[in-house]
Amino acid sequence: MRIMGLDYGSVTVGVAISDGLLLTAQGIEVIRRKQPDKLRQTLARIEQLAKEYEVEKIVLGYPKNMNNTIGERAEKSEEFAEMLRRRTGLEVVLWDERLTTVAAHQALIEGDMRREDRAKVVDKIAAIFILQGYLDYYNMNKAKEAGEGEV
């Protein structure tokens, strides 16, 4: 089983995939579209990647506001999640992504990457952070359920 993580933006979607043990997230690609509302090719590419990597679940970044309210971007993510469910038939989990893009930018700055180069990969890095956060949560709860002591 593998899980796909997505950072859904207005013109890009960062994509990450878990390893087979569901321990780590690796960035795969950034899907770019020319127009914000043209999602057919984006959905087709995500479906293709899901089949290629034998994905059983999708974790989609959910950009809540800092005060925990739902804004326009989060509503668009909810709509995109429903499109993904219909297109792929997979479970789609909305995962709080507050500050993941900020963290991704910071990691790339610390890695001394040039601004132009950061723009090309920041969404993929954000997808890694989204998926890794979910995997850590998933594995922590799995350990608790198995009675492996305090976590």
DSSP file (Angstrom, degrees, kcal/mol; ACC not computed):
  #  RESIDUE AA STRUCTURE BP1 BP2  ACC     N-H-->O    O-->H-N    N-H-->O    O-->H-N    TCO  KAPPA ALPHA  PHI   PSI    X-CA   Y-CA   Z-CA
    1    1 A M              0   0    0      0, 0.0     2,-0.3     0, 0.0    21,-0.2   0.000 360.0 360.0 360.0 138.6    0.0    0.0    0.0
    2    2 A R  E     -a   55   0A   0     52,-0.8    54,-2.8    19,-0.1    55,-0.8  -0.947 360.0-145.3-130.9 155.5    1.1    3.5   -0.8
    3    3 A I  E     -a   57   0A   0     -2,-0.3    15,-2.4    16,-0.2     2,-0.4  -0.959  10.1-143.7-121.5 139.8   -0.4    6.9    0.0
    4    4 A M  E     -aB  58  17A   0     53,-2.6    55,-3.6    -2,-0.4     2,-0.4  -0.855   9.4-156.1-102.7 137.1   -0.2    9.9   -2.3
    5    5 A G  E     -aB  59  16A   0     11,-2.8    11,-2.5    -2,-0.4     2,-0.4  -0.934  10.6-167.2-111.7 137.6    0.1   13.5   -0.9
    6    6 A L  E     -aB  60  15A   0     53,-2.7    55,-2.8    -2,-0.4     2,-0.7  -0.982  19.4-161.5-128.7 135.4   -1.1   16.5   -2.8
    7    7 A D  E     - B   0  14A   0      7,-2.1     7,-2.3    -2,-0.4     2,-0.6  -0.927  25.0-157.3-109.2 101.6   -0.5   20.2   -2.4
    8    8 A Y  E     + B   0  13A   0     -2,-0.7     5,-0.2    53,-0.2     2,-0.2  -0.709  19.1 169.2 -90.0 119.4   -3.3   21.7   -4.5
    9    9 A G        -     0   0    0      3,-3.0    -2,-0.0    -2,-0.6   114,-0.0  -0.650  50.0 -92.5-120.3 179.7   -2.7   25.3   -5.7
   10   10 A S  S    S+     0   0    0     -2,-0.2     3,-0.1     1,-0.2    -2,-0.0   0.821 121.1   4.6 -66.4 -31.4   -4.3   27.6   -8.1
   11   11 A V  S    S+     0   0    0      1,-0.1    22,-2.4    26,-0.1     2,-0.3   0.411 128.4  48.9-131.0  -1.8   -2.1   26.6  -11.0
   12   12 A T  E     - C   0  32A   0     20,-0.2    -3,-3.0     2,-0.0     2,-0.4  -0.945  53.6-157.3-136.4 158.5    0.1   23.8   -9.6
   13   13 A V  E     -BC   8  31A   0     18,-2.0    18,-2.9    -2,-0.3     2,-0.3  -0.952  15.9-148.5-134.3 116.5   -0.3   20.5   -7.7
   14   14 A G  E     -BC   7  30A   0     -7,-2.3    -7,-2.1    -2,-0.4     2,-0.4  -0.660  17.6-155.5 -80.5 139.7    2.7   19.2   -5.8
   15   15 A V  E     +BC   6  29A   0     14,-2.6    13,-3.0    -2,-0.3    14,-1.0  -0.966  17.2 172.1-125.0 131.9    2.8   15.4   -5.7
   16   16 A A  E     -BC   5  27A   0    -11,-2.5   -11,-2.8    -2,-0.4     2,-0.4  -0.952  13.2-156.3-131.9 154.4    4.4   13.1   -3.1
   17   17 A I  E     -BC   4  26A   0      9,-2.7     9,-2.7    -2,-0.3   -13,-0.2  -0.980  15.1-128.2-130.8 142.0    4.3    9.3   -2.6
   18   18 A S  E     - C   0  25A   0    -15,-2.4     7,-0.2    -2,-0.4     2,-0.1  -0.423  28.8-107.6 -79.5 161.9    4.9    7.3    0.5
   19   19 A D    >   -     0   0    0      5,-1.8     3,-1.4    -2,-0.1   -16,-0.2  -0.339  42.4 -95.5 -75.4 173.1    7.2    4.3    0.5
   20   20 A G  T 3  S+     0   0    0      1,-0.3    -1,-0.1     2,-0.1    -2,-0.1   0.718 125.4  53.7 -66.6 -21.9    5.6    0.9    0.8
   21   21 A L  T 3  S-     0   0    0      3,-0.1    -1,-0.3   -19,-0.0   -19,-0.1   0.459 108.7-123.2 -90.6  -1.8    6.0    0.7    4.6
   22   22 A L  S <  S+     0   0    0     -3,-1.4   117,-0.2   -21,-0.2    -2,-0.1   0.855  80.5 112.9  62.1  38.7    4.2    4.1    5.0
   23   23 A L        +     0   0    0      1,-0.2     2,-0.3   116,-0.0   116,-0.1   0.777  69.9  29.3-105.1 -38.5    7.1    5.6    6.8
   24   24 A T        -     0   0    0    111,-0.1    -5,-1.8   112,-0.0     2,-0.4  -0.904  62.6-138.5-131.0 155.1    8.5    8.3    4.5
   25   25 A A  E     -C   18   0A   0     -2,-0.3     2,-0.4    -7,-0.2    -7,-0.2  -0.908  16.1-167.3-111.1 137.3    7.3   10.7    1.8
   26   26 A Q  E     -C   17   0A   0     -9,-2.7    -9,-2.7    -2,-0.4     2,-0.2  -0.976  24.3-118.1-123.9 138.5    9.2   11.4   -1.4
   27   27 A G  E     +C   16   0A   0     -2,-0.4   -11,-0.3   -11,-0.2     3,-0.1  -0.525  30.2 176.4 -73.3 139.5    8.4   14.2   -3.9
   28   28 A I  E     -     0   0A   0    -13,-3.0     2,-0.3     1,-0.4   -12,-0.2   0.801  50.7 -46.5-109.2 -55.6    7.4   13.0   -7.3
   29   29 A E  E     -C   15   0A   0    -14,-1.0   -14,-2.6    95,-0.1     2,-0.5  -0.981  40.4-108.4-168.0 172.7    6.6   16.0   -9.5
   30   30 A V  E     -C   14   0A   0     -2,-0.3     2,-0.6   -16,-0.2   -16,-0.2  -0.990  28.3-149.3-117.1 122.2    4.7   19.3   -9.8
   31   31 A I  E     -C   13   0A   0    -18,-2.9   -18,-2.0    -2,-0.5     2,-0.4  -0.809  17.6-164.9 -91.6 125.3    1.8   19.2  -12.2
   32   32 A R  E     -C   12   0A   0     -2,-0.6     2,-0.3   -20,-0.2   -20,-0.2  -0.876   7.3-168.4-113.6 143.7    1.3   22.6  -13.8
   33   33 A R        -     0   0    0    -22,-2.4     6,-0.1    -2,-0.4    -2,-0.0  -0.958  23.7-137.3-129.2 152.4   -1.8   23.9  -15.7
   34   34 A K  S    S+     0   0    0     -2,-0.3    -1,-0.1     1,-0.2   -23,-0.0   0.811  92.0  36.9 -77.4 -30.9   -2.2   27.0  -17.9
   35   35 A Q  S >  S-     0   0    0      3,-0.2     3,-1.5     1,-0.1    -1,-0.2  -0.982  76.9-132.9-127.5 135.9   -5.6   28.0  -16.5
   36   36 A P  T 3  S+     0   0    0      0, 0.0    -1,-0.1     0, 0.0    -2,-0.0   0.831 105.0  44.1 -54.6 -38.0   -6.7   27.6  -12.8
   37   37 A D  T 3  S+     0   0    0      1,-0.1     2,-1.1     2,-0.0   -26,-0.1   0.428  86.8  96.6 -92.6   2.5  -10.1   26.1  -13.6
   38   38 A K    <   +     0   0    0     -3,-1.5     4,-0.3     1,-0.2    -3,-0.2  -0.763  40.7 150.0 -93.7  95.6   -8.9   23.6  -16.2
   39   39 A L     >  +     0   0    0     -2,-1.1     4,-3.1     1,-0.1     5,-0.3   0.483  38.3  95.0-108.6  -5.4   -8.5   20.4  -14.2
   40   40 A R  H  > S+     0   0    0      1,-0.2     4,-2.1     2,-0.2     5,-0.1   0.925  92.8  40.3 -57.1 -48.8   -9.2   17.6  -16.6
   41   41 A Q  H  > S+     0   0    0      2,-0.2     4,-2.3     1,-0.2    -1,-0.2   0.862 114.7  53.7 -69.0 -35.1   -5.5   17.0  -17.5
   42   42 A T  H  > S+     0   0    0     -4,-0.3     4,-2.3     2,-0.2    -2,-0.2   0.938 110.9  45.6 -63.2 -47.0   -4.4   17.5  -13.8
   43   43 A L  H  X S+     0   0    0     -4,-3.1     4,-2.5     1,-0.2    -2,-0.2   0.889 111.6  52.6 -63.2 -39.8   -6.9   14.9  -12.7
   44   44 A A  H  X S+     0   0    0     -4,-2.1     4,-2.4    -5,-0.3    -1,-0.2   0.905 110.0  48.3 -63.2 -41.3   -5.8   12.5  -15.5
   45   45 A R  H  X S+     0   0    0     -4,-2.3     4,-2.6     2,-0.2    -2,-0.2   0.905 111.4  49.4 -67.1 -40.8   -2.2   12.8  -14.4
   46   46 A I  H  X S+     0   0    0     -4,-2.3     4,-2.5     2,-0.2    -2,-0.2   0.922 111.5  49.5 -63.6 -42.9   -3.0   12.2  -10.8
   47   47 A E  H  X S+     0   0    0     -4,-2.5     4,-2.0     2,-0.2    -2,-0.2   0.916 110.8  50.4 -60.7 -43.3   -5.0    9.1  -11.7
   48   48 A Q  H  X S+     0   0    0     -4,-2.4     4,-2.5     1,-0.2    -2,-0.2   0.923 112.4  46.3 -61.1 -45.8   -2.1    7.9  -13.9
   49   49 A L  H  X S+     0   0    0     -4,-2.6     4,-2.5     1,-0.2    -2,-0.2   0.882 109.1  55.6 -65.2 -38.1    0.4    8.4  -11.0
   50   50 A A  H  <>S+     0   0    0     -4,-2.5     5,-2.8     1,-0.2     4,-0.3   0.903 112.1  42.8 -61.8 -41.2   -2.0    6.7   -8.5
   51   51 A K  H ><5S+     0   0    0     -4,-2.0     3,-0.9     3,-0.2    -2,-0.2   0.923 113.1  52.4 -69.3 -44.5   -2.1    3.6  -10.8
   52   52 A E  H 3<5S+     0   0    0     -4,-2.5    -2,-0.2     1,-0.3    -1,-0.2   0.885 118.3  36.0 -59.3 -41.1    1.6    3.6  -11.5
   53   53 A Y  T 3<5S-     0   0    0     -4,-2.5    -1,-0.3    -5,-0.1    -2,-0.2   0.344 108.7-120.9 -96.9   5.9    2.5    3.7   -7.8
   54   54 A E  T < 5 -     0   0    0     -3,-0.9   -52,-0.8    -4,-0.3     2,-0.2   0.928  42.6-171.5  54.4  50.8   -0.4    1.5   -6.7
   55   55 A V  E   < -a    2   0A   0     -5,-2.8   -52,-0.2    -6,-0.2    -1,-0.2  -0.511  22.3-178.1 -76.0 138.2   -1.8    4.2   -4.4
   56   56 A E  E     +     0   0A   0    -54,-2.8    35,-0.7     1,-0.3     2,-0.3   0.498  69.0  23.7-112.4  -9.9   -4.7    3.2   -2.1
   57   57 A K  E     -ad   3  91A   0    -55,-0.8   -53,-2.6    33,-0.2     2,-0.4  -0.990  63.0-145.2-155.2 148.2   -5.4    6.6   -0.5
   58   58 A I  E     -ad   4  92A   0     33,-2.6    35,-3.1    -2,-0.3     2,-0.6  -0.969   6.0-158.2-118.4 132.7   -4.8   10.3   -1.3
   59   59 A V  E     -ad   5  93A   0    -55,-3.6   -53,-2.7    -2,-0.4     2,-0.5  -0.953  14.8-164.8-109.2 116.8   -4.0   12.9    1.3
   60   60 A L  E     -ad   6  94A   0     33,-3.1    35,-2.8    -2,-0.6   -53,-0.2  -0.884  24.3-113.5-107.8 127.6   -4.9   16.4    0.1
   61   61 A G  E     - d   0  95A   0    -55,-2.8   -53,-0.2    -2,-0.5    35,-0.2  -0.332  25.7-155.0 -58.1 135.9   -3.6   19.5    1.8
   62   62 A Y  E     - d   0  96A   0     33,-3.0     2,-2.1   -55,-0.1    35,-1.7  -0.908   4.2-152.1-120.0  99.8   -6.5   21.5    3.4
   63   63 A P        +     0   0    0      0, 0.0    11,-0.4     0, 0.0     8,-0.4  -0.440  22.5 177.6 -80.9  75.7   -5.5   25.1    3.7
   64   64 A K        -     0   0    0     -2,-2.1     6,-0.2     6,-0.1     2,-0.1  -0.333  35.9-100.8 -68.4 156.8   -7.5   26.3    6.8
   65   65 A N    >   -     0   0    0      4,-2.7     3,-2.2     1,-0.1    -1,-0.1  -0.373  36.1-104.7 -71.7 160.6   -7.1   29.8    8.0
   66   66 A M  T 3  S+     0   0    0      1,-0.3    -1,-0.1     2,-0.1    -2,-0.1   0.774 123.3  56.5 -61.2 -25.4   -4.9   30.4   11.0
   67   67 A N  T 3  S-     0   0    0      2,-0.1    -1,-0.3     1,-0.0     3,-0.1   0.234 122.8-106.8 -90.1  14.9   -8.0   30.8   13.2
   68   68 A N  S <  S+     0   0    0     -3,-2.2    -2,-0.1     1,-0.3     2,-0.1   0.566  77.6 132.4  74.6  12.7   -9.2   27.4   12.1
   69   69 A T        -     0   0    0      1,-0.0    -4,-2.7    -5,-0.0     2,-0.6  -0.472  60.4-111.7 -88.7 167.1  -12.0   28.7    9.8
   70   70 A I        +     0   0    0     -6,-0.2     2,-0.1    -2,-0.1    -6,-0.1  -0.881  39.3 179.8-102.8 121.0  -12.6   27.6    6.2
   71   71 A G     >  -     0   0    0     -2,-0.6     4,-2.2    -8,-0.4     5,-0.2  -0.311  47.3 -76.6-106.4-167.6  -11.9   30.1    3.5
   72   72 A E  H  > S+     0   0    0      1,-0.2     4,-2.3     2,-0.2     5,-0.2   0.890 127.6  51.7 -61.3 -43.0  -12.1   30.2   -0.3
   73   73 A R  H  > S+     0   0    0      1,-0.2     4,-1.9     2,-0.2    -1,-0.2   0.902 110.5  49.0 -63.3 -40.5   -8.9   28.1   -0.8
   74   74 A A  H  > S+     0   0    0    -11,-0.4     4,-2.2     2,-0.2    -1,-0.2   0.895 109.5  52.1 -66.5 -38.6  -10.2   25.4    1.6
   75   75 A E  H  X S+     0   0    0     -4,-2.2     4,-2.1     1,-0.2    -2,-0.2   0.908 108.8  50.3 -63.1 -40.7  -13.5   25.3   -0.2
   76   76 A K  H  X S+     0   0    0     -4,-2.3     4,-2.4     1,-0.2    -1,-0.2   0.871 109.1  52.3 -63.7 -36.2  -11.7   24.8   -3.5
   77   77 A S  H  X S+     0   0    0     -4,-1.9     4,-2.6     2,-0.2    -2,-0.2   0.884 106.9  52.5 -66.6 -38.6   -9.7   22.0   -1.9
   78   78 A E  H  X S+     0   0    0     -4,-2.2     4,-1.9     2,-0.2    -2,-0.2   0.917 111.1  47.2 -61.6 -43.2  -13.0   20.4   -0.8
   79   79 A E  H  X S+     0   0    0     -4,-2.1     4,-2.0     1,-0.2    -2,-0.2   0.909 112.4  49.3 -64.2 -42.0  -14.3   20.6   -4.4
   80   80 A F  H  X S+     0   0    0     -4,-2.4     4,-2.6     1,-0.2    -2,-0.2   0.887 107.3  55.6 -65.1 -38.5  -11.1   19.1   -5.7
   81   81 A A  H  X S+     0   0    0     -4,-2.6     4,-2.4     1,-0.2    -1,-0.2   0.911 107.5  49.1 -59.1 -42.7  -11.2   16.3   -3.2
   82   82 A E  H  X S+     0   0    0     -4,-1.9     4,-2.3     2,-0.2    -1,-0.2   0.894 110.0  51.1 -65.3 -39.4  -14.7   15.4   -4.4
   83   83 A M  H  X S+     0   0    0     -4,-2.0     4,-2.6     1,-0.2    -2,-0.2   0.913 110.3  50.0 -61.8 -42.3  -13.4   15.4   -8.1
   84   84 A L  H  X>S+     0   0    0     -4,-2.6     4,-3.0     2,-0.2     5,-0.5   0.910 109.3  51.0 -62.8 -42.9  -10.5   13.1   -7.0
   85   85 A R  H  X5S+     0   0    0     -4,-2.4     4,-2.1     1,-0.2    -2,-0.2   0.938 114.1  43.8 -59.8 -47.2  -12.9   10.7   -5.3
   86   86 A R  H  <5S+     0   0    0     -4,-2.3    -2,-0.2     1,-0.2    -1,-0.2   0.910 118.4  43.9 -64.8 -42.4  -15.1   10.5   -8.4
   87   87 A R  H  <5S+     0   0    0     -4,-2.6    -2,-0.2    -5,-0.2    -1,-0.2   0.905 128.8  23.0 -71.8 -43.0  -12.1   10.2  -10.8
   88   88 A T  H  <5S-     0   0    0     -4,-3.0    -3,-0.2    -5,-0.2    -2,-0.2   0.709  86.8-134.7-100.7 -22.8  -10.0    7.7   -8.9
   89   89 A G     << +     0   0    0     -4,-2.1     2,-0.2    -5,-0.5    -4,-0.2   0.581  63.7 130.6  75.1   9.2  -12.4    5.9   -6.7
   90   90 A L        -     0   0    0     -6,-0.5    -1,-0.3    -5,-0.1     2,-0.2  -0.573  68.6 -98.7 -95.2 157.3   -9.9    6.3   -3.8
   91   91 A E  E     -d   57   0A   0    -35,-0.7   -33,-2.6    -2,-0.2     2,-0.5  -0.552  37.4-157.2 -66.9 135.2  -10.4    7.6   -0.3
   92   92 A V  E     -d   58   0A   0     -2,-0.2     2,-0.5   -35,-0.2   -33,-0.2  -0.981   4.3-162.7-120.9 120.8   -9.3   11.2   -0.1
   93   93 A V  E     -d   59   0A   0    -35,-3.1   -33,-3.1    -2,-0.5     2,-0.5  -0.883  14.1-138.9-103.6 128.5   -8.3   12.6    3.3
   94   94 A L  E     -d   60   0A   0     -2,-0.5     2,-0.5   -35,-0.2   -33,-0.2  -0.787  24.5-166.2 -85.7 125.9   -8.2   16.4    3.8
   95   95 A W  E     -d   61   0A   0    -35,-2.8   -33,-3.0    -2,-0.5    39,-0.1  -0.961  27.5-109.3-123.2 124.8   -5.1   17.1    5.9
   96   96 A D  E     +d   62   0A   0     -2,-0.5   -35,-0.1   -35,-0.2    -2,-0.0  -0.265  36.5 178.8 -53.0 119.9   -4.5   20.5    7.7
   97   97 A E    >   +     0   0    0    -35,-1.7     3,-2.5   -37,-0.0     4,-0.4   0.198  16.3 154.4-113.5  15.9   -1.7   22.0    5.7
   98   98 A R  T 3  S+     0   0    0    -36,-0.4   -33,-0.1     1,-0.3   -36,-0.0  -0.203  75.8   0.0 -51.9 130.2   -1.3   25.3    7.5
   99   99 A L  T 3> S+     0   0    0      1,-0.1     4,-2.6     3,-0.0    -1,-0.3   0.443  93.0 119.2  71.8   5.2    2.3   26.7    7.2
  100  100 A T  H <> S+     0   0    0     -3,-2.5     4,-2.5     2,-0.2     5,-0.1   0.907  77.9  47.9 -67.1 -37.9    3.6   23.8    5.0
  101  101 A T  H  > S+     0   0    0     -4,-0.4     4,-2.6     2,-0.2    -1,-0.2   0.895 112.1  50.2 -68.2 -37.4    4.4   26.1    2.1
  102  102 A V  H  > S+     0   0    0      2,-0.2     4,-2.4     1,-0.2    -2,-0.2   0.931 112.3  47.3 -61.9 -45.4    6.1   28.4    4.5
  103  103 A A  H  X S+     0   0    0     -4,-2.6     4,-2.5     2,-0.2    -2,-0.2   0.881 111.1  51.9 -63.7 -38.4    8.1   25.5    5.9
  104  104 A A  H  X S+     0   0    0     -4,-2.5     4,-2.1     2,-0.2    -2,-0.2   0.934 110.4  47.5 -64.6 -45.8    8.9   24.3    2.4
  105  105 A H  H  X S+     0   0    0     -4,-2.6     4,-2.5     1,-0.2    -2,-0.2   0.925 112.2  50.7 -59.4 -43.9   10.2   27.7    1.4
  106  106 A Q  H  X S+     0   0    0     -4,-2.4     4,-2.7     1,-0.2    -2,-0.2   0.909 108.9  50.6 -62.4 -42.9   12.3   27.9    4.6
  107  107 A A  H  X S+     0   0    0     -4,-2.5     4,-1.4     1,-0.2    -1,-0.2   0.899 112.3  47.2 -62.1 -40.1   13.8   24.5    4.0
  108  108 A L  H  <>S+     0   0    0     -4,-2.1     5,-2.4     2,-0.2    -2,-0.2   0.870 111.4  50.5 -71.0 -36.4   14.8   25.5    0.4
  109  109 A I  H ><5S+     0   0    0     -4,-2.5     3,-2.0     1,-0.2    -2,-0.2   0.933 110.0  50.1 -64.2 -45.2   16.3   28.8    1.6
  110  110 A E  H 3<5S+     0   0    0     -4,-2.7    -1,-0.2     1,-0.3    -2,-0.2   0.802 105.2  58.0 -63.2 -28.0   18.3   26.9    4.2
  111  111 A G  T 3<5S-     0   0    0     -4,-1.4    -1,-0.3    -5,-0.2    -2,-0.2   0.361 116.9-119.0 -81.8   5.8   19.5   24.6    1.5
  112  112 A D  T < 5 +     0   0    0     -3,-2.0     2,-0.3     1,-0.2    -3,-0.2   0.820  54.9 163.7  62.8  34.7   20.8   27.7   -0.3
  113  113 A M      < -     0   0    0     -5,-2.4    -1,-0.2     1,-0.1    -2,-0.1  -0.665  41.0-110.1 -85.9 139.1   18.6   27.3   -3.3
  114  114 A R     >  -     0   0    0     -2,-0.3     4,-2.5     1,-0.1     3,-0.3  -0.301  25.5-114.8 -66.0 150.4   18.1   30.2   -5.6
  115  115 A R  H  > S+     0   0    0      1,-0.2     4,-1.9     2,-0.2    -1,-0.1   0.882 115.3  51.9 -53.9 -45.2   14.7   31.9   -5.7
  116  116 A E  H  > S+     0   0    0      1,-0.2     4,-0.6     2,-0.2    -1,-0.2   0.886 112.7  45.6 -62.3 -38.7   14.0   30.9   -9.3
  117  117 A D  H >> S+     0   0    0     -3,-0.3     4,-0.8     1,-0.2     3,-0.6   0.850 107.7  57.6 -73.3 -34.7   14.8   27.3   -8.6
  118  118 A R  H >X S+     0   0    0     -4,-2.5     4,-2.1     1,-0.2     3,-1.1   0.908  99.8  58.8 -60.9 -41.9   12.7   27.3   -5.4
  119  119 A A  H 3< S+     0   0    0     -4,-1.9     4,-0.3     1,-0.3    -1,-0.2   0.791 102.2  55.2 -59.3 -28.5    9.6   28.4   -7.3
  120  120 A K  H << S+     0   0    0     -4,-0.6    -1,-0.3    -3,-0.6    -2,-0.2   0.748 122.4  22.6 -77.1 -24.3    9.9   25.2   -9.5
  121  121 A V  H XX S+     0   0    0     -3,-1.1     4,-2.2    -4,-0.8     3,-0.5   0.493  89.1  98.4-123.4  -5.7    9.9   22.8   -6.6
  122  122 A V  H 3X S+     0   0    0     -4,-2.1     4,-2.5     1,-0.3     5,-0.1   0.849  86.0  52.4 -59.7 -35.4    8.2   24.4   -3.6
  123  123 A D  H 3> S+     0   0    0     -4,-0.3     4,-2.0     2,-0.2    -1,-0.3   0.861 108.7  50.5 -68.9 -34.4    4.9   22.7   -4.2
  124  124 A K  H <> S+     0   0    0     -3,-0.5     4,-1.8     2,-0.2    -2,-0.2   0.911 111.5  48.0 -67.2 -41.7    6.5   19.3   -4.4
  125  125 A I  H  X S+     0   0    0     -4,-2.2     4,-2.3     2,-0.2    -2,-0.2   0.902 110.2  52.1 -65.2 -41.0    8.3   20.0   -1.1
  126  126 A A  H  X S+     0   0    0     -4,-2.5     4,-2.5     1,-0.2    -1,-0.2   0.896 107.3  52.9 -61.7 -39.2    5.0   21.2    0.5
  127  127 A A  H  X S+     0   0    0     -4,-2.0     4,-2.6     2,-0.2     5,-0.2   0.882 107.4  52.1 -62.9 -37.9    3.3   17.9   -0.7
  128  128 A I  H  X S+     0   0    0     -4,-1.8     4,-3.2     2,-0.2     5,-0.2   0.939 110.2  47.8 -62.1 -46.4    6.1   16.0    1.1
  129  129 A F  H  X S+     0   0    0     -4,-2.3     4,-2.2     2,-0.2    -2,-0.2   0.902 112.4  49.3 -62.0 -41.8    5.5   17.9    4.3
  130  130 A I  H  X S+     0   0    0     -4,-2.5     4,-1.9     2,-0.2    -2,-0.2   0.958 116.3  41.5 -60.6 -51.5    1.7   17.3    4.0
  131  131 A L  H  X S+     0   0    0     -4,-2.6     4,-2.9     1,-0.2    -2,-0.2   0.902 113.3  52.3 -66.5 -41.6    2.1   13.6    3.4
  132  132 A Q  H  X S+     0   0    0     -4,-3.2     4,-2.6    -5,-0.2    -1,-0.2   0.896 108.0  52.5 -63.7 -38.6    4.9   13.1    6.0
  133  133 A G  H  X S+     0   0    0     -4,-2.2     4,-2.0    -5,-0.2    -1,-0.2   0.918 112.2  45.6 -60.3 -43.5    2.7   14.8    8.6
  134  134 A Y  H  X S+     0   0    0     -4,-1.9     4,-3.1     2,-0.2    -2,-0.2   0.922 112.2  50.7 -65.2 -44.5   -0.1   12.4    7.8
  135  135 A L  H  X S+     0   0    0     -4,-2.9     4,-2.8     2,-0.2     5,-0.2   0.905 110.0  50.0 -61.8 -41.6    2.2    9.4    7.8
  136  136 A D  H  X S+     0   0    0     -4,-2.6     4,-2.1     2,-0.2    -1,-0.2   0.927 113.9  45.5 -62.2 -44.5    3.6   10.3   11.2
  137  137 A Y  H  X S+     0   0    0     -4,-2.0     4,-2.3    -5,-0.2     5,-0.2   0.932 113.6  49.9 -62.0 -47.5    0.1   10.7   12.6
  138  138 A Y  H  X S+     0   0    0     -4,-3.1     4,-2.1     1,-0.2    -2,-0.2   0.923 113.7  44.5 -57.8 -48.4   -1.0    7.4   11.0
  139  139 A N  H  X S+     0   0    0     -4,-2.8     4,-2.1     2,-0.2    -1,-0.2   0.848 110.8  53.8 -70.1 -34.0    1.9    5.5   12.4
  140  140 A M  H  X S+     0   0    0     -4,-2.1     4,-2.0    -5,-0.2    -1,-0.2   0.928 112.5  44.1 -64.9 -44.0    1.6    7.0   15.9
  141  141 A N  H  X S+     0   0    0     -4,-2.3     4,-2.4     2,-0.2    -2,-0.2   0.855 110.9  54.5 -69.2 -34.7   -2.0    6.0   16.1
  142  142 A K  H  X S+     0   0    0     -4,-2.1     4,-1.6    -5,-0.2    -1,-0.2   0.906 109.0  48.8 -63.9 -40.9   -1.2    2.5   14.6
  143  143 A A  H  <>S+     0   0    0     -4,-2.1     5,-2.3     2,-0.2     4,-0.3   0.895 110.7  50.5 -65.5 -40.7    1.4    2.0   17.4
  144  144 A K  H ><5S+     0   0    0     -4,-2.0     3,-1.4     1,-0.2    -2,-0.2   0.923 109.6  50.4 -62.3 -44.4   -1.1    3.2   20.1
  145  145 A E  H 3<5S+     0   0    0     -4,-2.4    -1,-0.2     1,-0.3    -2,-0.2   0.828 107.6  53.7 -63.7 -32.1   -3.7    0.7   18.8
  146  146 A A  T 3<5S-     0   0    0     -4,-1.6    -1,-0.3    -5,-0.2    -2,-0.2   0.510 115.1-118.1 -80.9  -4.0   -1.2   -2.1   18.9
  147  147 A G  T < 5 +     0   0    0     -3,-1.4     2,-0.3    -4,-0.3    -3,-0.2   0.870  58.1 155.4  71.7  36.9   -0.5   -1.3   22.5
  148  148 A E      < -     0   0    0     -5,-2.3    -1,-0.1     1,-0.3    -4,-0.1  -0.143  58.5 -97.1 -91.8  40.8    3.2   -0.5   21.9
  149  149 A G  S    S-     0   0    0     -2,-0.3    -1,-0.3    -5,-0.2     2,-0.2  -0.167  71.3 -19.5  80.7-174.1    3.4    1.8   25.0
  150  150 A E              0   0    0      1,-0.1    -6,-0.0    -3,-0.1    -7,-0.0  -0.483 360.0 360.0 -71.5 133.7    3.1    5.5   25.4
  151  151 A V              0   0    0     -2,-0.2    -1,-0.1   -11,-0.0    -7,-0.0   0.335 360.0 360.0-121.7 360.0    3.6    7.4   22.2
